[in-house]
Amino acid sequence: MVAVFKKKNFWTYTLFVVIGYALGSFLGQLLGGIPAFQWLEYGYTFALGPVSFDLGFLAMNFAVTFRITVSSVIGLILALLIHRYL
């Protein structure tokens, strides 16, 4: 993996990772309604949940949730392969 960073820009690598994950998740949700492709939605959810900051004049709440599914992992792998050979 370190050799990839020497040849190509770190930001293009990050962009490919994010786009591959997002497209994989989107296609998994799109095809998940079809009985033959329900296995694409199988996954696990990680959550870091709500953290509140109250400064008196400003109150903020943060929560982060990641859903890793079979389709998102497939999209991520395809994006990394495309990035490597592009």
Summary of the structure (lengths in Angstrom):
residues: 86
radius of gyration: 17.3
end to end distance: 15.4
largest distance: 52.9
contacts: 211
relative contact order: 0.23
helix: 59%
strand: 27%
